[in-house]
């Protein structure tokens, strides 16, 4: 979807013969791309927080994994 909007923006900018500020289609496409960019940015922020919490949880199991490995190979 982001690629499609990017293509639409480029198409409108290259095909626009009048002032870009008066072209309602161009304004609508630019507005929708701004909304989409904001949504993507918000989702990226959530993904970063989720990734950090997963890393924290994963690191809590490291010592257990080491002890389990030692126990496994001693038996």
C-alpha positions in Angstrom: 0.0 0.0 0.0 2.8 2.4 0.7 4.4 1.7 -2.7 1.0 2.3 -4.4 0.6 5.7 -2.7 4.1 6.6 -3.6 3.4 5.7 -7.2 0.2 7.8 -7.1 2.1 10.8 -5.7 4.7 10.6 -8.4 2.1 10.1 -11.1 0.1 13.2 -9.9 3.2 15.3 -9.6 4.4 14.4 -13.0 1.0 14.8 -14.7 0.0 18.0 -13.0 -0.1 20.9 -15.4 -1.7 23.4 -13.0 -0.6 24.7 -9.6 -0.3 21.7 -7.3 -2.0 23.6 -4.5 -5.2 23.9 -6.7 -5.3 20.2 -7.7 -7.7 18.5 -5.4 -6.6 15.0 -6.5 -3.0 15.8 -5.6 -4.1 17.2 -2.2 -6.2 14.1 -1.4 -3.4 11.8 -2.3 -0.9 13.7 -0.3 -3.3 13.8 2.7 -3.8 10.0 2.5 -0.1 9.4 2.3 0.4 11.5 5.4 -2.2 9.6 7.3 -0.6 6.3 6.2 2.9 7.5 7.1 1.6 8.4 10.6 0.0 5.0 11.0 3.2 3.2 10.0 5.2 5.4 12.4 2.8 4.5 15.2 3.0 0.8 14.4 6.8 0.9 14.3 6.9 2.5 17.8 4.6 -0.3 19.1 6.9 -2.9 17.4 10.0 -1.4 19.0 8.4 -1.6 22.5 7.3 -5.2 21.8 10.7 -6.1 20.6 12.3 -4.7 23.8 9.9 -6.6 26.0 10.6 -9.8 24.1 14.3 -9.3 24.5 13.9 -8.7 28.3 11.8 -11.9 28.7 14.3 -13.8 26.6 17.3 -12.7 28.7 15.5 -13.9 31.8 15.7 -17.5 30.5 19.4 -17.4 29.7 20.6 -18.5 33.1 18.0 -21.3 33.3 19.1 -22.5 29.8 22.8 -22.6 30.9 22.0 -24.6 34.1 19.7 -26.9 32.1 22.5 -27.6 29.6 25.0 -28.4 32.3 22.5 -30.7 34.1 21.6 -32.4 30.8 25.3 -33.2 30.0 26.1 -34.3 33.5 23.4 -37.0 33.4 
